[in-house]
């Protein structure tokens, strides 16, 4: 069983303009809904709607933050592969 400290996921979403957005959340569908309502990250407000393209397995917040930082450093063309390779599952 995963405890409350290990329920974070890293997600990668494709924006309407084709760019990719990477973030972390305990509830990815709710977070995407927030992005799509215009109340999410500043970056995504003008790039709606977003669609999740990859999501990690559940992990600790610390591990999620590390994975997010790693994915964000990758070229756009390699972000999905980097997320899936280091901690993920496809959607």
C-alpha positions in Angstrom: 0.0 0.0 0.0 1.2 3.5 -0.9 1.2 5.9 2.0 0.1 9.6 1.7 3.7 10.7 1.2 4.0 8.5 -1.9 1.0 9.5 -3.9 2.5 12.1 -6.2 2.7 11.8 -10.0 4.6 13.7 -12.6 2.5 14.4 -15.7 3.3 15.6 -19.2 0.5 17.5 -21.1 0.4 18.7 -24.6 -0.9 22.2 -25.0 -3.2 23.4 -27.8 -0.2 25.2 -29.4 1.7 21.9 -29.5 4.1 22.8 -26.6 4.6 20.4 -23.7 3.9 21.2 -20.0 5.3 19.1 -17.2 4.0 19.3 -13.6 3.4 17.2 -10.5 0.1 16.5 -8.7 -1.6 14.1 -6.4 -4.7 14.2 -8.6 -3.7 14.6 -12.3 -7.3 14.7 -13.8 -8.3 17.4 -11.3 -5.1 19.4 -12.0 -5.6 19.2 -15.8 -9.2 20.4 -15.2 -7.8 23.3 -13.3 -5.4 24.1 -16.1 -8.2 23.9 -18.7 -10.4 26.2 -16.6 -7.6 28.9 -16.7 -6.8 28.6 -13.1 -3.7 26.5 -13.4 -0.1 27.5 -14.2 0.4 30.9 -15.9 2.1 29.1 -18.8 -1.0 27.1 -19.6 -3.6 29.8 -19.4 -3.2 30.9 -23.0 -2.4 27.4 -24.3 -5.7 25.6 -23.5 -6.9 22.9 -23.7 -4.3 20.5 -22.4 -4.2 16.8 -22.9 -2.2 14.4 -20.7 0.3 12.4 -22.9 2.2 10.6 -20.1 2.1 10.1 -16.4 4.5 8.6 -13.9 3.7 5.9 -11.3 3.0 7.1 -7.8 6.1 8.3 -5.9 7.1 10.5 -3.0 6.9 14.3 -3.5 10.7 14.5 -3.4 11.1 11.9 -6.1 8.4 13.6 -8.2 10.1 17.0 -7.9 13.4 15.4 -9.0 11.8 13.6 -12.0 9.9 16.8 -13.0 13.2 18.8 -13.0 14.9 16.0 -15.1 12.0 16.0 -17.6 12.0 19.8 -17.9 15.7 19.7 -18.9 15.1 17.4 -21.8 14.4 18.6 -25.4 10.7 18.8 -26.2 11.1 15.8 -28.6 12.5 13.6 -25.7 10.3 14.7 -22.8 7.7 11.8 -23.1 10.4 9.2 -23.4 12.3 10.7 -20.5 9.3 10.6 -18.2 8.3 7.0 -19.2 11.9 5.8 -18.9 12.5 7.2 -15.4 9.2 6.7 -13.7 6.2 6.3 -15.8 3.5 4.7 -17.5 1.8 5.8 -20.7 -1.7 7.1 -20.8 
